[in-house]
Amino acid sequence: MRGPQVTRRQDPQLTENARELRVRQTEAESLLWCALRGRRLCGLKFRRQYPIEPFIADFACIEKKLVIEIDGGYHDYVYENDLSRQKKIEAEDWAVIRFSNEDILDDVQAVAIAIAKFLGIQPEFRRRTPA
């Protein structure tokens, strides 16, 4: 039996923005999501476009308090904003790991292995099990 459910109240507009981002995901986000979804990486549950007020993380593993951010080419121009955002997320006890679009497009499996190693666990890939 599970303990009492804790409901998170968040800004409805933030939730709507996250939904829109899921629909408009980039090629790199789509590729990484295929590697993470369905507990494929080490049996961990990841969420995409996960609201952490006032931000939306590209990916998050709640169990491990890990945020994965994907940086496109424009991130070179907003480095200070990204750093400030990262510090605020880390202040909420989340760890943040970043990858470039190129990292993911070049070798998504190496990125998945790097995520597991960052968490200090042995990389393990699972097939998605039917619901």
Backbone as CSV, one residue per row, in Angstrom:
resi,resn,N_x,N_y,N_z,CA_x,CA_y,CA_z,C_x,C_y,C_z
1,MET,0.834,-1.173,0.000,0.000,0.000,0.000,0.885,1.244,0.000
2,ARG,0.532,2.182,-0.793,1.287,3.428,-0.880,0.881,4.371,0.225
3,GLY,1.806,5.262,0.569,1.522,6.284,1.570,0.583,7.332,0.999
4,PRO,0.298,8.342,1.775,-0.611,9.391,1.304,-0.040,10.110,0.092
5,GLN,-0.894,10.400,-0.844,-0.483,11.107,-2.055,-0.294,12.583,-1.741
6,VAL,0.802,13.114,-2.213,1.068,14.532,-2.046,0.798,15.185,-3.391
7,THR,-0.104,16.119,-3.419,-0.402,16.792,-4.677,0.442,18.044,-4.804
8,ARG,0.968,18.232,-5.997,1.756,19.427,-6.287,0.860,20.417,-6.988
9,ARG,0.718,21.550,-6.429,-0.033,22.611,-7.103,0.980,23.485,-7.827
10,GLN,0.704,23.690,-9.080,1.593,24.545,-9.842,0.777,25.410,-10.778
11,ASP,1.423,26.362,-11.315,0.798,27.301,-12.231,0.230,26.546,-13.431
12,PRO,-1.074,26.653,-13.686,-1.674,25.957,-14.828,-1.047,26.371,-16.160
13,GLN,-0.600,27.622,-16.258,0.042,28.060,-17.497,1.368,27.339,-17.713
14,LEU,2.093,27.075,-16.631,3.348,26.330,-16.723,3.080,24.915,-17.231
15,THR,2.037,24.289,-16.726,1.658,22.948,-17.176,1.294,22.963,-18.655
16,GLU,0.541,23.955,-19.070,0.150,24.070,-20.480,1.380,24.286,-21.360
17,ASN,2.306,25.120,-20.910,3.545,25.342,-21.669,4.334,24.044,-21.805
18,ALA,4.389,23.247,-20.740,5.102,21.968,-20.790,4.451,21.044,-21.809
19,ARG,3.121,21.016,-21.835,2.409,20.173,-22.823,2.748,20.596,-24.251
20,GLU,2.775,21.897,-24.480,3.109,22.400,-25.812,4.535,22.024,-26.203
21,LEU,5.457,22.103,-25.256,6.845,21.739,-25.546,6.974,20.254,-25.874
22,ARG,6.161,19.420,-25.247,6.189,17.985,-25.558,5.780,17.738,-27.005
23,VAL,4.820,18.508,-27.471,4.346,18.362,-28.850,5.404,18.848,-29.839
24,ARG,6.125,19.907,-29.467,7.090,20.543,-30.375,8.529,20.150,-30.058
25,GLN,8.753,18.934,-29.594,10.107,18.560,-29.187,11.065,18.544,-30.374
26,THR,12.328,18.804,-30.065,13.361,18.816,-31.096,13.755,17.387,-31.446
27,GLU,14.524,17.248,-32.501,14.996,15.920,-32.902,15.846,15.295,-31.785
28,ALA,16.708,16.087,-31.171,17.551,15.582,-30.089,16.701,15.146,-28.893
29,GLU,15.688,15.952,-28.537,14.800,15.586,-27.427,14.064,14.286,-27.734
30,SER,13.598,14.151,-28.954,12.873,12.940,-29.364,13.775,11.710,-29.273
31,LEU,14.994,11.854,-29.727,15.945,10.739,-29.703,16.285,10.335,-28.269
32,LEU,16.545,11.314,-27.408,16.858,10.993,-26.015,15.634,10.406,-25.317
33,TRP,14.457,10.934,-25.615,13.238,10.407,-24.993,13.051,8.923,-25.345
34,CYS,13.381,8.539,-26.563,13.283,7.123,-26.952,14.208,6.251,-26.106
35,ALA,15.341,6.805,-25.686,16.287,6.046,-24.858,15.870,6.005,-23.389
36,LEU,15.080,6.988,-22.938,14.733,7.097,-21.517,13.342,6.573,-21.185
37,ARG,12.400,6.701,-22.084,10.995,6.405,-21.776,10.780,4.932,-21.438
38,GLY,9.709,4.681,-20.725,9.351,3.304,-20.398,10.363,2.609,-19.505
39,ARG,11.078,3.384,-18.690,12.081,2.844,-17.760,13.191,2.060,-18.483
40,ARG,13.505,2.488,-19.686,14.517,1.790,-20.479,15.930,1.927,-19.926
41,LEU,16.230,3.052,-19.286,17.578,3.254,-18.751,17.580,2.899,-17.268
42,CYS,18.185,1.787,-16.939,18.383,1.362,-15.545,17.078,1.250,-14.751
43,GLY,15.971,1.094,-15.435,14.686,0.969,-14.753,14.181,2.258,-14.136
44,LEU,14.786,3.385,-14.490,14.409,4.681,-13.911,13.280,5.335,-14.710
45,LYS,12.373,5.962,-14.005,11.275,6.670,-14.660,11.678,8.116,-14.897
46,PHE,11.656,8.500,-16.154,11.944,9.874,-16.540,10.672,10.537,-17.046
47,ARG,10.595,11.834,-16.852,9.495,12.639,-17.384,10.103,13.667,-18.306
48,ARG,9.379,14.006,-19.351,9.894,15.030,-20.271,9.108,16.306,-20.102
49,GLN,9.804,17.421,-20.318,9.220,18.753,-20.146,8.501,18.825,-18.805
50,TYR,9.277,18.614,-17.752,8.750,18.512,-16.396,8.837,19.866,-15.679
51,PRO,7.692,20.407,-15.243,7.710,21.700,-14.559,8.380,21.636,-13.180
52,ILE,9.347,22.489,-12.986,9.956,22.744,-11.676,9.896,24.266,-11.551
53,GLU,8.860,24.737,-10.904,8.551,26.170,-10.928,9.753,27.038,-10.573
54,PRO,9.953,28.058,-11.339,9.166,28.568,-12.456,9.665,28.076,-13.815
55,PHE,10.423,26.988,-13.829,11.070,26.501,-15.041,10.394,25.232,-15.546
56,ILE,10.795,24.818,-16.753,10.394,23.527,-17.300,11.687,22.817,-17.692
57,ALA,11.956,21.710,-17.007,13.157,20.924,-17.302,12.911,20.068,-18.541
58,ASP,13.929,19.904,-19.372,13.767,19.060,-20.557,13.378,17.643,-20.141
59,PHE,14.133,17.073,-19.190,13.835,15.743,-18.659,14.120,15.753,-17.167
60,ALA,13.395,14.918,-16.429,13.630,14.815,-14.990,13.358,13.393,-14.528
61,CYS,14.196,12.939,-13.603,13.967,11.681,-12.893,13.710,12.082,-11.445
62,ILE,12.452,11.988,-11.041,12.063,12.437,-9.702,12.746,11.587,-8.635
63,GLU,12.789,10.277,-8.862,13.384,9.355,-7.887,14.820,9.741,-7.543
64,LYS,15.581,10.175,-8.538,16.993,10.525,-8.336,17.216,12.034,-8.239
65,LYS,16.124,12.809,-8.323,16.222,14.281,-8.289,17.249,14.777,-9.318
66,LEU,17.097,14.263,-10.552,18.012,14.598,-11.632,17.272,15.326,-12.745
67,VAL,17.840,16.434,-13.182,17.340,17.168,-14.333,18.348,17.011,-15.456
68,ILE,17.851,16.714,-16.648,18.692,16.626,-17.839,18.286,17.770,-18.757
69,GLU,19.249,18.603,-19.088,18.997,19.735,-19.975,19.714,19.510,-21.295
70,ILE,19.034,19.838,-22.379,19.608,19.725,-23.717,19.814,21.132,-24.251
71,ASP,21.033,21.416,-24.639,21.389,22.747,-25.109,21.532,22.754,-26.622
72,GLY,20.684,23.549,-27.282,20.807,23.768,-28.721,21.820,24.860,-28.981
73,GLY,22.033,25.166,-30.236,23.031,26.164,-30.617,22.801,27.522,-29.991
74,TYR,21.535,27.905,-29.795,21.240,29.229,-29.226,21.689,29.352,-27.776
75,HIS,21.951,28.226,-27.104,22.361,28.285,-25.699,23.720,28.972,-25.528
76,ASP,24.505,29.019,-26.609,25.772,29.761,-26.538,25.516,31.230,-26.229
77,TYR,24.348,31.736,-26.643,24.026,33.148,-26.472,23.313,33.439,-25.160
78,VAL,22.839,32.411,-24.492,22.086,32.596,-23.243,22.758,31.849,-22.090
79,TYR,24.070,31.718,-22.167,24.822,30.949,-21.173,24.565,31.445,-19.752
80,GLU,24.604,32.743,-19.555,24.403,33.310,-18.209,23.011,32.978,-17.684
81,ASN,21.994,33.050,-18.550,20.632,32.694,-18.144,20.548,31.216,-17.771
82,ASP,21.193,30.363,-18.588,21.193,28.921,-18.303,21.860,28.636,-16.963
83,LEU,22.967,29.311,-16.700,23.697,29.107,-15.454,22.857,29.550,-14.254
84,SER,22.206,30.676,-14.375,21.346,31.171,-13.303,20.187,30.208,-13.047
85,ARG,19.571,29.748,-14.106,18.462,28.786,-14.017,18.936,27.496,-13.350
86,GLN,20.103,27.013,-13.775,20.650,25.785,-13.202,20.893,25.941,-11.708
87,LYS,21.456,27.064,-11.296,21.719,27.289,-9.871,20.433,27.303,-9.062
88,LYS,19.365,27.873,-9.617,18.082,27.906,-8.922,17.482,26.504,-8.804
89,ILE,17.619,25.699,-9.847,17.119,24.319,-9.802,17.936,23.512,-8.796
90,GLU,19.253,23.695,-8.807,20.108,22.985,-7.853,19.810,23.413,-6.417
91,ALA,19.394,24.648,-6.228,19.031,25.123,-4.886,17.793,24.397,-4.352
92,GLU,17.034,23.793,-5.247,15.864,22.991,-4.856,16.245,21.516,-4.687
93,ASP,17.542,21.234,-4.556,18.088,19.888,-4.332,18.005,18.964,-5.540
94,TRP,17.965,19.527,-6.724,18.045,18.739,-7.942,19.481,18.790,-8.453
95,ALA,19.964,17.687,-9.004,21.238,17.678,-9.728,20.909,17.972,-11.188
96,VAL,21.805,18.659,-11.872,21.573,19.016,-13.277,22.749,18.540,-14.107
97,ILE,22.428,17.857,-15.202,23.446,17.445,-16.172,23.009,17.980,-17.528
98,ARG,23.980,18.459,-18.296,23.675,19.091,-19.586,24.364,18.349,-20.721
99,PHE,23.669,18.315,-21.849,24.227,17.760,-23.080,23.855,18.691,-24.222
100,SER,24.689,18.725,-25.231,24.358,19.510,-26.418,23.515,18.651,-27.362
101,ASN,22.807,19.323,-28.262,22.081,18.601,-29.304,23.022,17.661,-30.046
102,GLU,24.218,18.161,-30.333,25.182,17.380,-31.101,25.583,16.100,-30.364
103,ASP,25.771,16.192,-29.043,26.103,14.996,-28.254,25.057,13.913,-28.482
104,ILE,23.802,14.295,-28.407,22.704,13.340,-28.516,22.562,12.832,-29.942
105,LEU,22.626,13.726,-30.904,22.473,13.313,-32.296,23.630,12.435,-32.756
106,ASP,24.829,12.679,-32.215,26.001,11.886,-32.594,25.983,10.494,-31.975
107,ASP,25.572,10.382,-30.695,25.623,9.076,-30.022,24.732,9.080,-28.778
108,VAL,23.458,8.836,-28.983,22.501,8.883,-27.874,22.810,7.816,-26.824
109,GLN,23.347,6.679,-27.240,23.672,5.633,-26.270,24.797,6.098,-25.341
110,ALA,25.783,6.789,-25.866,26.864,7.323,-25.023,26.306,8.338,-24.026
111,VAL,25.318,9.128,-24.444,24.680,10.084,-23.540,23.950,9.329,-22.428
112,ALA,23.220,8.275,-22.784,22.507,7.480,-21.775,23.492,6.860,-20.782
113,ILE,24.615,6.378,-21.276,25.642,5.813,-20.396,26.190,6.897,-19.469
114,ALA,26.414,8.089,-20.011,26.912,9.204,-19.193,25.912,9.570,-18.098
115,ILE,24.625,9.494,-18.386,23.595,9.782,-17.379,23.680,8.755,-16.249
116,ALA,23.767,7.487,-16.598,23.870,6.430,-15.579,25.131,6.623,-14.738
117,LYS,26.245,6.900,-15.387,27.502,7.098,-14.654,27.422,8.323,-13.743
118,PHE,26.773,9.380,-14.198,26.584,10.577,-13.387,25.832,10.220,-12.104
119,LEU,24.882,9.303,-12.213,24.104,8.860,-11.058,24.839,7.811,-10.217
120,GLY,25.996,7.363,-10.720,26.780,6.374,-9.981,26.212,4.968,-10.064
121,ILE,25.498,4.689,-11.149,24.939,3.345,-11.316,25.430,2.722,-12.617
122,GLN,25.433,1.413,-12.636,25.876,0.669,-13.818,24.856,0.865,-14.945
123,PRO,25.313,1.286,-16.123,24.371,1.454,-17.238,23.711,0.114,-17.590
124,GLU,22.406,0.158,-17.708,21.635,-1.035,-18.064,20.494,-0.587,-18.960
125,PHE,20.368,-1.225,-20.092,19.320,-0.864,-21.039,18.275,-1.965,-21.067
126,ARG,17.032,-1.578,-20.983,15.924,-2.519,-20.970,15.021,-2.243,-22.150
127,ARG,14.389,-3.309,-22.588,13.370,-3.125,-23.618,12.124,-2.591,-22.962
128,ARG,11.394,-1.836,-23.710,10.130,-1.304,-23.176,9.150,-2.458,-23.080
129,THR,8.536,-2.577,-21.925,7.567,-3.653,-21.725,6.182,-3.150,-22.085
130,PRO,5.385,-4.002,-22.748,4.030,-3.576,-23.113,3.190,-3.343,-21.865
131,ALA,2.284,-2.395,-21.947,1.427,-2.051,-20.797,0.393,-3.111,-20.527
